[in-house]
Amino acid sequence: MLTQAVEALKKTTALVPTATSSVSPLPTITDPRPEYQLVHDEGKRTLWVVFVIMLVASLAFTAMSWSLPASKRLYHVITTLITTVAAISYFGMATGHGVSLHDVKITEQHEHVPDTYKHIYRQVYWARYVDWSLTTPLLLLDLSLLAGLNGASIFIAIFADLVMILTGLFAAFGGEETPQKWGWYAIACIAYLVVVWQLAINGRAAVLNKGTKVARFFGSIAGFTLLLWTAYPIVWGVADGSRIASVDDEIIAYAVLDVLAKPVFGAWLLFTHQSMPETNVELGGFWSEGLKGEGQIRIGDDDDGA
C-alpha cells in the first residue's frame, strides 16, 4: 500500500512544469517623438539680408569695372562672380530651396533596461556647399593671381579646395554611429591644410618677386581669408557636426563669415588693386579684343579666287 502511494507521488511530480533558464530578449525601444531642428524667422530674415548684401556688392563691383579697359578687369570679373553666385545661393535658401532634412539616429545605452533610440531631423542647407564649390575656387584664383603663383600650385590649391567642400557635404549627411561623419570631416581638414600650404608657403615665396608693397598686402588679405576659412569648420563642428548650435545660429554664423569672406574681401581687394599698379594682371588677345579677324568664318570666299 505504501509502495503504491510513493509510485503515484512520483508520477504526479513528473507532471509539474519546471522553470527554464532561457529568457527571451527584451525588445528595443524607439522614442516615438522625434526631434526636429528647423529654421525659424530669425534665420529666414538673415538669409534675406545676406542675399541683399551680396546683390548690392555684385552691382557695386560691376560698376567699378566700367572705368577700366577690359584687359584690366580680371580681378573685377572674378570678384563679381563670387558675390553673384553667393547671391543666387542665398536667394535659393531664403525661398526654401537647397535644403534637406537629415535623419540622425541616436542610441542611448542603459545597464538594466533596453537601449533606447531617438531620431533627430535637422535641416542641412546643401545649397551652401554648391555655393562654396564655385566661389572658394574663385577666391583662391584671386589670391593666386595676386601672389603670382605658378599654374601647378594654383591647380593643386583649387583641387584640394574642391575636395574640402565635397567631403564637408558628405560629412553633413554622414551617419551618426559610423565613421562617415567625422571621417569625411577629417579628410576635409587635411585638404584645407593643403590649401593653407599653397597660400602661406608657396604664395608667400612667389609674391616676394612683386615687391614689398604687394607682398605686405598679400600677407594681410591672405591671412584675413585663411583666418575666416579656419572658422568655417569650427562652425560646422558645433552645428551640423555635434548639433550644439541651432539651425538659426548656424545660419547667422555662416552669414557673418560669408559677408566678410566675399563682399568685404572683394571690396578690400579691388580698392587696393586700383591704388597699387604693381598688382595689375593685364590680359590681351581674346579676353579683351575678341577674335577680331582671326578665326572668323567667311562665306562666299574661295581660296583659289574661282
C-alpha positions as CSV (number, residue, x, y, z in Angstrom):
1,M,0.0,0.0,0.0
2,L,2.8,2.4,1.0
3,T,4.7,1.4,-2.1
4,Q,1.8,2.2,-4.4
5,A,1.4,5.7,-2.8
6,V,5.1,6.5,-3.4
7,E,4.8,5.5,-7.0
8,A,1.7,7.6,-7.5
9,L,3.5,10.6,-5.9
10,K,6.5,10.2,-8.4
11,K,4.1,10.3,-11.4
12,T,2.3,13.4,-10.1
13,T,5.6,15.2,-9.6
14,A,6.8,14.5,-13.1
15,L,3.8,16.3,-14.5
16,V,4.6,19.5,-12.6
17,P,6.2,22.0,-15.1
18,T,9.7,23.2,-14.3
19,A,11.2,26.6,-14.9
20,T,13.6,27.0,-17.8
21,S,16.7,29.2,-17.8
22,S,16.1,30.7,-21.3
23,V,14.8,34.2,-21.2
24,S,13.7,36.0,-24.4
25,P,15.5,39.3,-25.0
26,L,13.8,42.5,-24.1
27,P,12.7,44.5,-27.2
28,T,14.4,47.7,-28.1
29,I,12.5,50.9,-27.5
30,T,12.3,53.7,-30.0
31,D,11.2,57.2,-28.9
32,P,8.0,57.8,-30.9
33,R,8.6,61.6,-30.6
34,P,11.4,62.6,-33.0
35,E,13.1,66.0,-32.6
36,Y,13.0,68.5,-35.4
37,Q,15.8,71.1,-35.7
38,L,14.4,73.6,-38.2
39,V,15.0,77.2,-39.3
40,H,12.8,79.9,-37.8
41,D,12.0,83.5,-38.5
42,E,15.4,84.8,-37.3
43,G,17.3,82.5,-39.7
44,K,15.0,83.3,-42.6
45,R,15.5,87.0,-42.1
46,T,19.2,86.5,-42.0
47,L,19.2,84.7,-45.4
48,W,17.3,87.5,-47.0
49,V,19.6,90.2,-45.6
50,V,22.7,88.4,-46.9
51,F,21.0,88.0,-50.3
52,V,20.6,91.7,-50.5
53,I,24.2,92.4,-49.3
54,M,25.6,90.0,-52.0
55,L,23.4,91.5,-54.7
56,V,24.4,95.1,-53.8
57,A,28.1,94.1,-53.7
58,S,27.8,92.5,-57.2
59,L,26.3,95.6,-58.6
60,A,28.9,97.8,-57.0
61,F,31.8,95.6,-58.2
62,T,30.3,95.7,-61.7
63,A,30.1,99.5,-61.7
64,M,33.8,99.7,-60.5
65,S,34.9,97.7,-63.6
66,W,33.2,100.1,-66.0
67,S,36.0,102.7,-65.7
68,L,38.7,100.2,-66.7
69,P,39.5,98.6,-70.1
70,A,38.6,95.0,-70.5
71,S,42.2,94.0,-70.3
72,K,42.4,95.2,-66.7
73,R,39.1,93.8,-65.4
74,L,40.2,90.3,-64.4
75,Y,40.0,90.9,-60.6
76,H,36.7,92.7,-61.0
77,V,35.2,89.9,-63.1
78,I,36.3,87.1,-60.7
79,T,35.2,89.0,-57.6
80,T,31.8,89.9,-59.1
81,L,31.2,86.3,-60.0
82,I,31.9,85.3,-56.4
83,T,29.2,87.6,-54.9
84,T,26.8,86.9,-57.8
85,V,26.9,83.1,-57.1
86,A,26.6,83.8,-53.4
87,A,23.5,86.0,-54.0
88,I,21.9,83.2,-56.1
89,S,22.6,80.7,-53.3
90,Y,21.2,82.9,-50.6
91,F,18.1,83.6,-52.6
92,G,17.5,79.9,-53.0
93,M,18.0,79.2,-49.3
94,A,15.8,82.2,-48.3
95,T,13.0,80.9,-50.5
96,G,13.2,77.4,-49.1
97,H,15.2,75.7,-51.8
98,G,18.5,73.9,-51.5
99,V,17.7,72.3,-48.1
100,S,17.0,68.8,-46.9
101,L,16.1,67.0,-43.7
102,H,18.9,64.8,-42.4
103,D,17.7,61.9,-40.2
104,V,20.1,61.3,-37.3
105,K,19.5,58.2,-35.2
106,I,20.9,58.5,-31.6
107,T,21.4,55.4,-29.4
108,E,21.2,55.7,-25.7
109,Q,22.6,52.7,-23.8
110,H,21.4,51.6,-20.4
111,E,22.6,49.0,-17.9
112,H,19.4,47.3,-16.7
113,V,16.9,48.3,-19.3
114,P,16.8,48.1,-23.1
115,D,18.7,50.6,-25.3
116,T,16.6,53.5,-26.5
117,Y,16.7,55.1,-29.9
118,K,15.8,58.7,-30.8
119,H,15.5,60.3,-34.2
120,I,16.6,63.9,-34.8
121,Y,15.7,65.5,-38.1
122,R,17.9,68.5,-38.8
123,Q,17.8,70.8,-41.8
124,V,21.0,70.8,-43.9
125,Y,21.4,73.6,-46.4
126,W,23.2,71.8,-49.2
127,A,22.9,74.9,-51.4
128,R,25.6,76.4,-49.2
129,Y,28.0,73.7,-50.4
130,V,27.2,74.3,-54.1
131,D,27.9,78.0,-53.4
132,W,31.3,77.2,-51.8
133,S,32.3,74.7,-54.6
134,L,32.0,77.6,-57.0
135,T,33.1,80.7,-55.0
136,T,36.0,79.4,-53.0
137,P,38.0,78.3,-56.1
138,L,37.4,81.9,-57.5
139,L,38.6,83.3,-54.2
140,L,41.7,81.2,-54.4
141,L,42.2,82.3,-58.0
142,D,42.1,86.0,-56.9
143,L,44.7,85.3,-54.2
144,S,46.8,83.2,-56.5
145,L,46.9,85.8,-59.2
146,L,47.8,88.5,-56.6
147,A,50.7,86.3,-55.4
148,G,51.9,85.3,-58.8
149,L,51.6,81.6,-58.1
150,N,52.5,79.2,-60.9
151,G,49.9,77.1,-62.7
152,A,50.8,73.9,-60.9
153,S,50.3,75.4,-57.4
154,I,47.0,77.0,-58.5
155,F,45.7,73.7,-59.8
156,I,46.7,71.9,-56.6
157,A,45.1,74.6,-54.4
158,I,41.8,74.5,-56.3
159,F,41.7,70.7,-56.4
160,A,42.3,70.5,-52.6
161,D,39.6,73.2,-52.1
162,L,37.1,71.2,-54.0
163,V,37.9,68.0,-52.1
164,M,37.5,70.0,-48.9
165,I,34.0,71.3,-49.9
166,L,32.7,68.0,-51.2
167,T,33.9,65.9,-48.2
168,G,32.3,68.5,-46.0
169,L,29.0,67.9,-47.8
170,F,29.4,64.1,-47.4
171,A,30.1,64.7,-43.7
172,A,26.9,66.7,-43.3
173,F,24.8,63.8,-44.4
174,G,27.0,61.1,-42.8
175,G,25.7,58.5,-40.3
176,E,26.0,59.3,-36.6
177,E,27.3,56.0,-35.4
178,T,29.6,55.2,-38.3
179,P,33.0,56.6,-39.4
180,Q,31.3,58.5,-42.1
181,K,30.6,61.9,-40.5
182,W,33.9,62.6,-38.7
183,G,35.9,60.6,-41.2
184,W,34.8,62.9,-44.0
185,Y,35.3,65.8,-41.7
186,A,38.9,64.7,-41.1
187,I,39.6,64.4,-44.8
188,A,38.2,67.9,-45.4
189,C,40.5,69.3,-42.7
190,I,43.5,67.6,-44.4
191,A,42.5,69.1,-47.7
192,Y,42.3,72.5,-46.1
193,L,45.9,72.2,-44.8
194,V,47.0,71.7,-48.5
195,V,45.2,75.0,-49.4
196,V,47.0,76.7,-46.5
197,W,50.3,75.3,-47.6
198,Q,49.9,76.6,-51.1
199,L,48.9,80.1,-50.0
200,A,51.1,80.6,-46.9
201,I,54.3,78.9,-48.2
202,N,54.3,78.9,-52.0
203,G,52.2,82.1,-52.3
204,R,54.4,84.0,-49.8
205,A,57.5,82.9,-51.7
206,A,56.1,83.9,-55.1
207,V,54.7,87.3,-54.1
208,L,58.2,88.5,-53.0
209,N,59.0,88.9,-56.6
210,K,56.4,91.6,-57.0
211,G,57.9,93.9,-54.4
212,T,57.4,94.8,-50.7
213,K,54.1,96.6,-51.1
214,V,52.4,93.8,-52.9
215,A,53.9,91.2,-50.5
216,R,52.6,93.1,-47.5
217,F,49.2,93.4,-49.0
218,F,49.0,89.8,-49.9
219,G,50.1,88.8,-46.4
220,S,47.3,90.8,-44.9
221,I,44.5,89.8,-47.2
222,A,45.6,86.1,-47.4
223,G,45.9,86.0,-43.7
224,F,42.5,87.5,-43.3
225,T,41.0,84.9,-45.7
226,L,42.7,81.9,-44.0
227,L,41.6,83.1,-40.6
228,L,38.0,83.2,-41.8
229,W,38.2,79.9,-43.5
230,T,39.5,78.3,-40.3
231,A,36.3,79.4,-38.6
232,Y,34.1,77.5,-41.0
233,P,35.0,74.0,-39.8
234,I,34.6,75.2,-36.3
235,V,31.1,76.4,-37.0
236,W,30.4,73.1,-38.8
237,G,31.6,71.1,-35.8
238,V,29.2,72.8,-33.4
239,A,26.3,72.9,-35.9
240,D,25.9,70.0,-38.3
241,G,28.6,68.0,-36.5
242,S,27.5,67.9,-32.9
243,R,24.2,69.8,-33.3
244,I,25.0,72.0,-30.3
245,A,24.1,75.2,-32.2
246,S,20.6,75.6,-33.6
247,V,19.9,75.9,-37.3
248,D,19.3,79.7,-36.8
249,D,22.6,80.1,-35.0
250,E,24.3,78.1,-37.8
251,I,22.8,80.4,-40.5
252,I,23.8,83.6,-38.6
253,A,27.4,82.3,-38.1
254,Y,27.8,81.3,-41.7
255,A,26.2,84.6,-42.8
256,V,28.8,86.7,-40.9
257,L,31.7,84.6,-42.3
258,D,30.3,84.8,-45.9
259,V,29.9,88.5,-45.8
260,L,33.4,89.0,-44.5
261,A,34.9,86.4,-46.9
262,K,33.1,87.7,-50.1
263,P,31.9,91.4,-50.2
264,V,34.4,92.7,-47.6
265,F,37.2,90.7,-49.2
266,G,36.2,91.8,-52.6
267,A,36.0,95.5,-51.7
268,W,39.4,95.4,-50.0
269,L,41.0,93.6,-53.0
270,L,39.5,95.9,-55.7
271,F,40.1,99.2,-54.0
272,T,43.7,98.3,-53.1
273,H,44.2,97.0,-56.6
274,Q,43.1,100.3,-58.1
275,S,45.7,102.2,-56.0
276,M,48.5,99.7,-56.4
277,P,49.6,99.3,-60.1
278,E,52.0,96.5,-59.1
279,T,49.0,94.2,-58.7
280,N,47.9,94.6,-62.3
281,V,47.2,91.5,-64.3
282,E,46.6,92.7,-67.8
283,L,45.1,90.3,-70.4
284,G,45.1,91.0,-74.1
285,G,44.1,88.8,-77.0
286,F,40.7,87.2,-76.9
287,W,39.9,88.3,-73.4
288,S,39.9,92.0,-74.3
289,E,39.7,92.1,-78.0
290,G,37.8,89.0,-79.1
291,L,38.6,87.1,-82.2
292,K,39.0,90.1,-84.5
293,G,39.8,88.8,-88.0
294,E,41.5,85.6,-86.8
295,G,39.3,82.5,-86.9
296,Q,36.2,84.2,-88.4
297,I,34.1,82.1,-90.8
298,R,33.9,83.6,-94.2
299,I,31.1,82.8,-96.6
300,G,31.5,83.1,-100.3
301,D,35.3,83.5,-100.5
302,D,37.2,80.9,-102.4
303,D,40.9,80.3,-101.7
304,D,41.5,79.9,-105.4
305,G,39.6,83.0,-106.4
306,A,37.2,81.0,-108.5
